[in-house]
Amino acid sequence: MKIRRCVLVSVCRETQYNGKGIAYTIPMTAKDFIEVDPEKMSGTPVFTGTRVPINHLLDYLKAGDSLNTFLADFPTVTREQALGVLELMRERLLTEYETAA
């Protein structure tokens, strides 16, 4: 079994033990943070359980706004969801570059 390291504790589902006293964490997946439904926002990726497009977070950060500002403006999005999306993006980017190298 491949165990992925969870960089941000907030995006780990739980800690489990492998029977040898070694703890590991189970990372959350994209489905835990991102929802794509043709019936919701015409299929635009949104934070799970909300109608807030993921792109709004990226637009806020690109404009120099803080994560706290984004969360204040979109109270239906949790800090865990926002950090989870950023962590998933980081992992995908790093994995893509590791594969290319």
Summary of the structure (lengths in Angstrom):
residues: 101
radius of gyration: 15.5
end to end distance: 24.7
largest distance: 47.8
contacts: 231
relative contact order: 0.15
helix: 48%
strand: 16%
